[in-house]
Amino acid sequence: MREHALTSILDTPVEYVKGVGPAKADLLKKELGIYTFEDLLTHYPFRYVDRTRFYKIREISEDLPYVQIRGVLDHLEIAGQKKGKRLVASLRDETGSVELLWFQGQQWMAERLKTGTEYVVFGKASMFNGRMNFAHPDIDPVTPEFLKQQSVFEGVYSSTEKLKYKGLGSDGLRKLQRHLLQQLSQASIEESLGPELMEQHKLLSKMDAFSHIHFPESEGMLEKARFRIKFEELFFIQLRLLRLKSFRVQHTKGFLFSKVGEQFNSFFHHHLPFALTGAQKKVIKEIHHDLKSGKQMNRLLQGDVGSGKTLVALMSMLLAIDNGYQACLMAPTEILARQHFATFRELLKGIALETVVLTGSTKTKERTSILKGLNDGSINIVIGTHALLEDKVKFSNLGLAVIDEQHRFGVEQRARLQAKNSQAPHMLIMTATPIPRTLAMTFYGDLDTSIIDEMPPGRKPIQTHHYTESARLKVIGFLKQQIALGRQVYIVYPLIQESEKMDYQNLQMGYDQLVQDFPAPTYRVSIVHGKLSNEQKEQEMNRFITGETQLMVATTVIEVGVNIPNASVMVIESAERFGLSQLHQLRGRVGRGAEQSYCILMTGYKLSAESKQRMQTMVKTNDGFEISEVDLKLRGPGDIEGTAQSGVLNLKLADLAKDGQLLQLARWAAAGLIERDAELNKQENKVYITEMQRQDKNRTNWSRIA
């Protein structure tokens, strides 16, 4: 095999590009994270300018975007003094003349320009003192060499002020790309995709793709280059995930849950609180199929807020218990763990099972008893927080581990839970934050996925309204009407780390105002926030749960896990400061009873276009999957909760918000390859192993980390 496995010409330090050198290389590293030939090549243009179109001077106006003109320089002078000093030039064609201005680097530009010479000028026109001008335009003499190098579509590159000062603005970077491509064309870039895949999908070669992404000869060639590069980015992500899944299926045995026994049947026939939805039945069948297959289950269970995931998790746990195993559920917060415990205890009334809750605040005596029960197998189900990961927690025979709100846990924490047994337990990973299809395919592509896309019968859709401060009295009146009907109200304030102190002040001010608007003894108000002790939080929550208080003022500690069917109104203050996903989660705290529920979004008067779209989306739909797609388009995949830190995403050109079909195509291609050669041992498939090794080496290159 060739040495390319861990070294490629693409890994060459960027200082060896013609025109760079050590000083500029250091600047490129610091400013743009460009260390190697590959880093420079994958610093793609963010837009393109059509250089085939030349405007006549009389055609240009301020309304036009960047334009290109051609004419003769007929005047050149340095005018003004000190701060007002500028280089003024005049360019003329047969239709008129236009002024060109430079406020920096005047001497250098003056020496470069010659009157009587024909130039191509490119820039943004503006009007000043009744005359059209271009400030700091691109300007090049019309020579055969320049015209030959002109791309039909010219790339525009992102740069920084420091780089521009050193001649590495968009123009400078474009020149470096041209030098680099000339160097690479002589050495030739190794191909990273196999010939069969290239032929099947009619892909450009890697070299051609790089050439046409930077210097496209036509729009068609630009699209072909984009397709090749995006396909490769998405393909290697999918190939890694599917190889991982294939390896696990082939080599990781799972506990065999062969029977459906007394606990499951007793619960199903005598204790179900309501009939299962069709979606719940389908998901339970999928889980049961995994549990009796002899392979280890790794399944992602997606379902909107209130769709009945917890019930599915409990029934899966009963299958484990029927087969002689223990089960655990790990939740991200103590509030959520205790909420699950209360729900399980209610559902399992009359069934002889030992169910406990273990959190950081569990008292020593109780903790000792729980640890003993888990170790000797007398405890069937444990619900807990990160406390379950402690070394002291040892199970007799953990058969099923359920992780709730999985995006709050890292891969390492999930692995530690799996390592509680000599043989890994089955894993059911739940999320109430609907994940867009493209993200699920990318971040959880190695898991099997089940979706509960149906709400329990009798639930009324939550009505959502958006108001500004001018409607405050109207909102207060509405809340009083709801309380008079016996309902309860949440009022949530944002808590953002950067402005935590101010947010707590706003929360306290909001609470003080609310106590005036809803005076005792007619009304009583609870308050819950992160600065309270666990005992204080629990006390305040219990006052609300028992109906002693009608209003709950809180930060987002109540985002997950609070299930109070009598609470019918969610008021979200400064709603513009929340993301869509969080707004949807908060809204899901109401609408859990049979009564009509409401979500009220309070915002300031001035909203950004994105904030307006978030409010409109919330008012328009209750569908979490639809909301997640809008969220992805607005924020991009890197900002969606739980994805930025996952380490999976390394996309320079592909966009998961827009390239869903291409992602599907890349997944099919990767799946077909794994189906034909799971270990990628065949000679023609060595190219994929080689490229993945090279990528891994570059990803863990510690010299890049400051």
C-alpha positions, 0 to 999 in steps of 0.5 A: 500500500502507498505511503499516502495512508497517513501523508498526502500532498494535501497535508503539506504546510501552507507556507510552501504555497507560492507567495505565502512563506512563514510570516503569512503562514502564521497569520493564515493559521491565526486568522483563518485556521489554515495550516495545510494545503487542504485547509487552504483548498477547502477555504471555499468562496462564500459567493461568486461574481459573474465576470462576463458582464461589463457595465457601461459607466452610464448604466451603473447606479447605487442600487446595483450590487458589485459591478465590473466596468472597463475603461482608460485611466485619464487622471490620477492625483493624491489630494488632501492632507493628513487624515483627509489624504486620498488617491483620486483617479478618473476612469473613462469609457465612451459613455462617461467617466467615474471617480475611483478613490483610495483612502489607504495605501495611496502611494503604493496604488499611485505607483502601480497605476498609469494614466492612458492605460486600459483597466478593468475595475470591479467594486460597489458604486456609490454617489458622493457630491453628485458624482458616482464613485468607487472606493477601494475597487479591484483594479487590473490592467487589461492584458492578454494574461489577465483576460486569460485568467479571468474566471467566468464566475469569480469567487469571493473569499472571507478574510480579516482586517489583519489579512487584508493589511498583508495583501490577503483579502479576497483577491490575495486569497484567490491568487494563492488558490491559483498558485496552489492549484498549479502546484497540485496539478503538477503533483496530482491529488490522490483520489479519495473515492473508488472508481465504482462510486465515481462512475455510478454518481458521475462525480468529477475527479478531486482535482477537477472539483477543487479547480472548478469550485475556485475557478469555475468555467461555467455555472454548470461546472460550478454545480458539478464541483459543489456536488462532488465536494458535498457528496464526499463530506457527507459520504465519509460521515455516513460511512463511519457511522454505518461501519460502527453500526455494522461492527456492533451488530456483528460483534456485540451480543445482546441479552436475549429477552425471549419471553413476554411474561407476567409483569408486562402482561399484568401491566398491559391488561390491568394497569394501562392508564389509557389505550396505547396509540398506534405509534406507541404500539409500533414502537414497542414492537420495534423495541421487542424485536430488538430485545429478542434478536440476541443483538445489543439494542441501540435505539433512539426514541424520538417523540414530541413533548407529551407523546407517551415516550415514558410509558414506552420506556416503562413497558420496555423495562418490564420486558427486561424484568420478565427475563430476569434483568434489572433496568435503569433510567438516567435523566439529566436533572434531579427534578426530571428524575424525581418526576419520572419516579413519581410517574412510575410509582403511580403507573406501577401501583399494585405491581410487586416491583421494587423501584427506587430513585438515586440522585446527588441529594439522596441521603447516606442511609437511603443511598447505602440501602439502594446500592445494596439492593442494586448489587444483590438484584432485589431492586428491579428499576432505578431512576437517577441522575449522573449519580448512576455513573458513580463507581459505587453503583454496581448492578447484579444484572443490568439488562436495559438502560434508558437515557432520557433527554440524551443531548444533555449527556456526552458519549463518554457518559453513555459508555460509562453506563454501558460498562456497568455490566461485563456484557453491555445492556440494551440501550434506549435513548429518548429525546423530546427535542424532535431532531430534523431528519438530516441531523438524526441521520448524521448524529445518530446514524449508527442507531436505529430510530423509532418515532412516536408521531401521534399524541394520546387521544383527548389532548387538545392542541395548545393555542399559542399567542404572541403579545408585546408589552402594550397587551400586558393588562389584557394578559393579566385579565386572561390569567385571572379568568383561567385561575377563576376556572381552577387552572394554574399558570407558569410564568418563565423568565430567561436565564442566560449565562452571560447576563445571569445577574441581570436575569435574576434581577428581572426574575425578582422584579417580575415576581414582585410585580406579579405579587402586586397584580395577583395579591394575597390572599386571593392568589398565591405565587411560587418561585423556582430558580437555580439559586434555591437549594434542592429542598427549597425547589422541591418545597416550592414545586410541591406547593404548586403541584398540590394547588396551594399556589396558582402561579409559578414564576420560574427560570428554565429549570422547569423546561423538562420533567414537570407534569402538572395536568392542571397547569393550563397557561404558559407565559414566556417572558422575553420570548425573543431570547429563547431558541425555538427548541426551548420555546417548544419544550416550555410550551409542552409543560402545559396541555397535559390535562383534558382542558384547553391550554394556552402559551403566551409569548411576551416580547419587546416591540423591536424584533429581528427578522429571525425573532419574528420568524420564531414567534410566527412559527410557534403561533402557527404550529404545535408540530415539534418536527416542523419546528425543528426543521425551521430551527435548523434553517435559522440557526444551522446544525452547529448551533442545535443543542447537543450537536456542536460538541458531538465532534461528528460535524466537519462540513466545509460546504455541505449544509444539512438544512439544504442538502437533505436529498444529497445526504440521503444519496450519500447514506445509500452509497455508504450503506451499499458499500458496507453491505458488499464489504463490511470490513472494507477489506477488498483491494478496491475499497482500501482507498476509503480506509486510507482517507479515513485514517488521513482525516483522523490523523488531521483531526487529532493533530495537537499542534493545531491547538493553541 
